[in-house]
């Protein structure tokens, strides 16, 4: 399976290539479902990388495909095999970073949405417990981008944490 991450995802022309015995067998736009012997291969992407790359048997059992060792996903999987504790720490950090960013975003949006007088007189106002400077907001965005990319490299996807990423 080959999916080039640099493709323009907004164009709707992101393609996955299925290889069998080192030869290209099929090409399909994402999200893709490739019929193969005994089931299908399902591939889909988020804004930061693959969110799904599974072999699904005809009986409905799912198996995540092993990434190519030379790919970014393969290098991340290699880190997880060689240094499992470090991998778990990085994974926990990315989940905490995304959850924190989600809480900050929701509280800032709630404050902005309840600011107008017409809304405030009916439901009241909400004051965010934390106000970040512009630079801190930029830092949160950069950390969120890194955390989302790390989760994509591990083929981990949560609608709650990664939903904004596609």
C-alpha positions as CSV (number, residue, x, y, z in Angstrom):
1,X,0.0,0.0,0.0
2,X,1.3,3.4,-0.9
3,X,-0.3,6.7,-0.1
4,X,1.6,9.9,-0.8
5,X,1.0,12.3,2.0
6,X,2.0,15.4,-0.1
7,X,-1.0,15.1,-2.3
8,X,-3.5,18.0,-2.3
9,X,-6.2,16.5,-0.1
10,X,-8.6,19.3,-0.8
11,X,-8.7,18.4,-4.5
12,X,-10.4,15.0,-3.8
13,X,-7.7,13.3,-5.9
14,X,-5.6,11.7,-3.2
15,X,-4.9,8.2,-4.3
16,X,-3.9,4.9,-2.7
17,X,-1.9,2.4,-4.6
18,X,-2.1,-1.3,-3.8
19,X,0.9,-3.5,-4.4
20,X,1.0,-7.3,-4.6
21,X,4.3,-9.0,-4.7
22,X,6.1,-5.7,-5.4
23,X,3.9,-4.8,-8.4
24,X,1.2,-2.2,-8.5
25,X,-2.1,-4.0,-8.5
26,X,-4.7,-1.2,-8.2
27,X,-5.1,2.5,-7.7
28,X,-8.1,4.2,-6.0
29,X,-9.1,7.6,-4.6
30,X,-9.4,7.9,-0.9
31,X,-11.2,6.7,1.1
32,X,-10.4,3.4,-0.7
33,X,-11.7,-0.1,-0.5
34,X,-9.6,-2.7,-2.4
35,X,-11.1,-6.1,-2.9
36,X,-8.4,-8.8,-2.2
37,X,-8.4,-12.5,-1.7
38,X,-10.4,-13.3,1.5
39,X,-11.6,-9.7,2.1
40,X,-10.8,-6.1,1.5
41,X,-8.2,-3.5,2.3
42,X,-9.6,-0.3,3.6
43,X,-7.6,3.0,3.6
44,X,-8.6,6.5,4.6
45,X,-6.7,9.7,5.6
46,X,-7.0,12.5,8.0
47,X,-5.5,15.9,7.5
48,X,-2.3,14.7,9.1
49,X,-1.8,11.2,7.6
50,X,-3.4,7.8,7.5
51,X,-6.2,7.2,9.9
52,X,-7.1,3.7,8.7
53,X,-5.2,1.1,6.8
54,X,-6.8,-2.3,7.6
55,X,-7.4,-5.7,6.0
56,X,-11.0,-6.7,6.7
57,X,-11.8,-10.4,6.2
58,X,-15.0,-11.6,4.6
59,X,-16.1,-12.6,8.1
60,X,-15.6,-9.0,9.3
61,X,-12.4,-9.4,11.3
62,X,-10.0,-6.4,11.1
63,X,-6.3,-6.4,11.0
64,X,-4.2,-3.2,10.9
65,X,-1.6,-3.5,8.1
66,X,2.1,-3.3,9.0
67,X,3.6,-0.1,7.5
68,X,6.7,-0.2,5.3
69,X,9.8,0.2,7.5
70,X,11.1,3.0,5.3
71,X,7.9,5.1,5.6
72,X,7.2,7.6,8.4
73,X,4.6,5.2,9.9
74,X,7.2,2.4,9.7
75,X,9.8,4.4,11.5
76,X,7.3,5.3,14.2
77,X,6.4,1.6,14.6
78,X,10.1,0.8,14.8
79,X,10.5,3.3,17.6
80,X,7.6,1.6,19.4
81,X,9.2,-1.8,19.1
82,X,12.7,-0.7,20.1
83,X,11.7,1.8,22.8
84,X,8.2,0.9,24.1
85,X,8.4,3.1,27.2
86,X,9.5,6.2,25.2
87,X,6.8,5.4,22.6
88,X,4.1,5.3,25.3
89,X,5.3,8.6,26.9
90,X,5.2,10.3,23.4
91,X,1.7,8.8,22.8
92,X,0.4,9.9,26.2
93,X,1.8,13.4,25.6
94,X,0.1,13.7,22.2
95,X,-3.2,12.5,23.6
96,X,-3.0,15.0,26.6
97,X,-1.9,17.8,24.3
98,X,-4.9,17.2,22.0
99,X,-7.3,16.9,24.9
100,X,-6.0,20.1,26.5
101,X,-6.2,22.0,23.1
102,X,-9.8,20.7,22.8
103,X,-10.7,22.1,26.2
104,X,-9.1,25.4,25.5
105,X,-10.8,25.7,22.1
106,X,-14.2,24.9,23.5
107,X,-13.9,27.3,26.3
108,X,-12.6,30.1,24.1
109,X,-15.4,29.5,21.6
110,X,-18.1,29.4,24.3
111,X,-16.8,32.8,25.6
112,X,-16.9,34.3,22.1
113,X,-20.3,32.9,21.3
114,X,-21.9,34.2,24.5
115,X,-20.4,37.7,24.1
116,X,-23.1,39.3,22.0
117,X,-25.7,41.1,24.1
118,X,-28.6,39.4,22.3
119,X,-27.3,36.0,23.3
120,X,-26.0,37.0,26.7
121,X,-29.4,38.3,27.9
122,X,-31.1,34.9,27.1
123,X,-28.5,32.4,28.3
124,X,-25.9,34.5,30.1
125,X,-22.2,34.8,29.4
126,X,-19.4,32.4,29.8
127,X,-15.9,33.5,30.8
128,X,-13.1,31.2,29.8
129,X,-11.1,30.1,32.8
130,X,-7.8,30.6,30.9
131,X,-6.9,33.4,28.6
132,X,-3.9,32.8,26.4
133,X,-1.8,35.4,24.7
134,X,-1.4,35.3,20.9
135,X,2.0,33.7,21.3
136,X,0.6,31.0,23.6
137,X,-2.3,30.3,21.2
138,X,0.3,29.9,18.4
139,X,2.3,27.5,20.6
140,X,-0.9,25.5,21.3
141,X,-1.5,25.3,17.6
142,X,2.0,24.1,16.9
143,X,1.9,21.5,19.7
144,X,-1.5,20.3,18.4
145,X,-0.1,19.9,14.9
146,X,2.8,17.9,16.2
147,X,0.6,15.7,18.4
148,X,-1.9,15.1,15.5
149,X,1.0,14.1,13.2
150,X,2.3,11.7,15.8
151,X,-1.1,10.1,16.2
152,X,-1.4,9.8,12.5
153,X,2.0,8.1,12.3
154,X,0.8,5.5,14.8
155,X,-2.4,5.1,12.8
156,X,-4.4,6.2,15.9
157,X,-7.5,8.2,15.2
158,X,-10.2,9.4,17.5
159,X,-13.1,11.5,16.3
160,X,-13.0,13.5,19.5
161,X,-9.3,14.2,19.5
162,X,-8.5,14.1,15.8
163,X,-11.8,15.0,14.3
164,X,-10.7,18.5,13.4
165,X,-8.0,16.9,11.4
166,X,-10.3,15.2,9.0
